[in-house]
Amino acid sequence: MRTILVTGSAGFIGFHLAQLLLDEGFRVVGYDGMTDYYDVRIKQRRHQMLLQHPHFSCTEAMLEDFDALHALAMAEKPDVIVHLAAQAGVRYSLENPRAYVNANLIGTFNVMECARELAVDHLLMASTSSVYGANEEMPFGEGQKCDTPLTLYAATKKANEAMAHSYAHLWNLPTTMFRFFTVYGPWGRPDMALFKFTRGILEATPIDIYNDGEMYRDFTYVSDLVRGIRLLVDTAPVRPDSPEDIAEGDSLSPAAPFRVVNIGNGEKVRLMDFITAIEAECGREAIKNFMPMQQGDVPATWADASLLKTLTGYAPQTPFREGVARFVAWYRDYYRV
């Protein structure tokens, strides 16, 4: 039985990925700092559910605590590491930038050190569509330069990509970075738009809509996302003998076993259409508070996910209205409303 270490296992995406891996016969070792960035009770409940499975175990400690992370990694000796833990949230990075430096830079360095020492078969790490920053050419493709991050969050994730490439080159460490596009679904984070919109609509309180609603996002349903990650686990990059060996459209580095992959639905959805879908599921209209564009935000995201399809044969495909319906049903059940 192969062992996979999942950092951020009590998080939104980590929880869903761990469930999928357990269902497919892997042994999963979780690691999570359980920070209070949002309601810790949701994180605790996610871990409680995972602990019902005999092949799941977890350690609650911070990424910055190298001794704790290293001790776990050396004891469990995972074949693969999927690093999802991070200080998330574009807007929170304006309020507490140090949290992003500690978790996303120091914490990620600690994960890479463990992966290097163990010489794991594959290191997979989360990046974000936010690294595309001020880029205007859409859909966003992995081959685009990402030199204009608009928030410290995006900058730390771009730094993670650069750090990972150097380790892949120096230690021949097969590494895949995946860039997520607006993930949503059941067990989501309370700071995410879908969560806040649903709560506001059901409680009849105003919801803030930025840029007067002229926003577009590539909404990616969480089950689609983790399926993509699961398939990428088996698609470790190999250092090419020469640049000519790299297929057209592949982001494989000519200098390292390193690749960047977008995971998105490949569909640009207008924010107001997304809100309309939530209203339909909640059975009432939102009280809308239109706001100007928030600092560090971007008007649109849209993924070119063709590389994921080429590598794995898989493409996310859940229509956003279907995904919204599943989330609202979960929300009503979880909060009993």
N, C-alpha and C positions, 0 to 999 in steps of 0.2 A: 504494500500500500504506500503510495507516494504521499509525502508530507508537504503541505504548503503553509508557510507563515504569512498571515494576512495582518498587516498593521491597519489600525482603524476598524477593527472587527465589530465594534459596537456602533460604528457610524452608519449612515444611511446606505451608502454603496457597499461598504465592507460587510454589513449584515446580509445583504442580498447575495453578494458573491459567496460568502461562506456557506449560506444555505445551498446554493447551487453546487458548489464543490463537494459538500457532504452528500448531497443527493447522488452525485456521480461517483462516489466511492473513494474520495480523497480523505486523508486525515488532515484536519485544519487546526492550526495553532494560531490563536488570536492574540493581538496585543493592542491595547487602547489606553489612552491617558484619561478618559472619562472627564474631560474638562467641562466647566460650566458655561461654555459659550452659548449653549442652549440647554433646555430642560434635560437634566441628567437622567430623569426617570425613564425617558424614552430609550436612552442608551442602555440603561440597566435592563429594561424589558427585552431589548433585542438580544443582549447577552444571555439572559435567562432562557429565551427560546432556543438559542443555539446550544446551550448547555444540556438541553434535553437529548441531544445526539451523543452517542457514546464516543464518537471519534472527533469531538470538539473539546478543546481546552483553551483557557485564556489567562493572560496575565494583564493586570491593570497597573500601568506605569507610564511615565511620560517618555516620548521619543528622545528628549534631551538627556534622559538618564541612560547614558551609554552602558554603565555596568549592568543595569537591569536587562536592557535589550540584548546585550552581548551574552549574558549568562543564559537567557532563554534560548537564543539562537544556537549556542554551543551545546546546550543540553538536548535540544530537539533535532538539530541538524536537518533543517528542511531542505528538500530538493529544489524548491522554487520559493522565491519571496515575491509577494504582491504588496507593494507599498502604497497604501491609500491614505494613511493617516496624514493629516495636515491641518493647519489653521485655515479654514475655508472662509469664504465670504468676501466679495469684492468691497462692499461698503464698510465693513468692520475694519478693513486695513487702513482706513482713514483715521479711525479712532484709536487703534491699538497696534501700531506697526511692529512693535517689538515682539508681539506674539508670533508674527509671521517669520521674523528672522529666527527666533528660537526653534519653532516647530519645523518650518519648511526648509531652512538652511542647515542648522545644526542637527536637527532630527534626521533629515534625509542623509546627511553625511554619515551619521551613525549607522543608518540602515545599509548604506553602501559599504561601509567598513566591514560589517558582518557578512554581507554577500561576498565580498572579496576574500575574506578569511576562509569562508566555507566553500568557496568556488562553486556556487550554486549553478544548477543547470540553466537557470533563466531568472533574471531580475526584471520584474515589470513594475513600473512606477507611474503614478497618476500625474498628468499635467492638466492643462485647461485650455479651452478655446480663447480665454482671456489673453493668452500670449500673442494672439494675432493683433491685439492692440488697435492702433490707428489704421491698420490695413483696410483698404476700401475695395479691393478686388475680391469678388465673391463668385462662387463658393470658396471658402478658405481651403487651400490645399497645403499638404505637408511641405511642399517644396518652396513655399513663400518664405521670404525673410521675415523674422519676428523681432525687429529691433526697436519697436516703438510701444513698449508696454505703457499702459495708462494708470496702473495702480501698482503699489508695492506687492500686492498679492500676485499679480501677473508677473512682475519682475522676479519674485522668488521662484515661481514655477519655471520661468525661462532659465533662471540660474540652475535649477535642478536638472534641466535637460543638458546644459553645458557640463555640469559636474558629472553627470552619468556618462556622457560621451567620453570624457577623459578617463574614467575608470574602465569603461569598456575597451578603450584603446590600450591602456597601460597593462591591464590584467587579463585581457582577452575574456571579459565577462559579458556574456550575451545579455543584452539589455533592450527592452522595449518600453518606450514612453508612449502613453496614450493620452490624447487631448479630448477631454469630455466637452460635450455641448449641452448645456441647460438640462441637466438630468432631473426627472420628477417621477413621482409615484408613491405608493403606500410606504409608510414608515419614513417619510421624508423629513427634512430638517424644518423646524418651525420658522427659521429666518428666510426660507425660500418663498418666492412669489406665490406659488400655487397654494401653499399652506396659509399664508397671510390673507390671500384673496378669499379662500374658502371660509376661514374663520370670520373675516369681516362680513361676508355676505350672510352667513348663517346667524351671526350675532347682530346684524343690521347696524354695523358700524362702518364708517367711511374707509375705503381702501385707497391708498396713494398710487396713482398711475403716472409714471414719469414720462417726460418728453411729450406730454399731452396725448399719450397713447400711441404715438408714432414710433413704435418699437417693433422689431421683428426678432424672433428667436428660433433656433433649431431645437425644438423640444424633443428630448430623447428619453423614452420610457426606461425605467431602471432595469427591468428584466431583459430588455434588448441590450442595454449597456453591459450588464454582467455576462450575458451570453457571449458578447464580443470579446470580453476579457478572457473568459474561459477558453475560447478557441485560440486566442493569441498565446496562451500558456504553452500550447503545443507547437508554436511557430517561432521558435527562438532564432534570432538572426545569426548569420554566420559571416565572419569577415571575408569580403570578396578578395579573390586573387588579384583582380585589377578592376578599375572603374568600368571597363567594358562589360564586366560580368553582371552589372547592376541593371535589372530590367527597367524599361521606361515606366515612369510613374512611381517607382519604388523609392522610398526615403532612406534606404539602407546607406549607411556611411561608407565611403571608400576607404576609411582608415580604421574602422572598428566594427565589431559585431553589434551594431547599434541601429535602432530604427525608431521613427516617430510615426504614430498611426492615429488618425482622427477616428473617434467613435461618435457618430451623430446620425440623426434620422435622415439627413439629406434633404430637408424640407424647411423652407423659410416661412414661418407662421406669424401673422400679424398679432400683436399682443391683444388687441381688442377682440379678435376672434377667439383667442384663448379664454379671455374673460367671459365672453358670451357662452362658451361651452360650460364654464363653471356655474354661471347663473342658471343655465338649463338644468344642470344636475342638482343644484341646490333648491330650485323651484322658486327663486326670487331674484329680483334685480339688485345689482350692487349700487351702493351709494358711492359715487365716484368723485374722488378728489384729484383733479388733474394738476400735475406738478411739472416744473421745468426739468430738463435733463439733469441728473445728479452727477456730481463730479466723479470722474473716473469711469463712468458708464459708457457704453457704446450703443449706437442706434440699432445695430443689427448683427446677428451671427448666422452663419449658414455653412454647413460642413460639406466638403467633398469627401465622401466616405468610400470612394471607389477602391482605395488601397486595402481597406479592411475586407472588402468583398473579394478582391484578388487573392489575398493571403489566406482567407478562411472559408470563402464561399458563402459568407453570411453577410446580411445587411439588416440593420434595425428597420422595423416596419410597422410598429404599433401606431395607428392613427391617433392624433392628439386628443380627439374627442373620446375615444375609447379609453385612453390612459387617464384622462380627467375623471371619467365615470368611475373607474376603479379606485382612484384616490379619494374621491368624495365619499364613496361607500365605505372605505377604510376609515376615513376621518369620523364619519357618523358613528361607526361601530366603536372606535377607540375612545372617543369622547362622549359617547352615548347621547348624541343629539339628533 
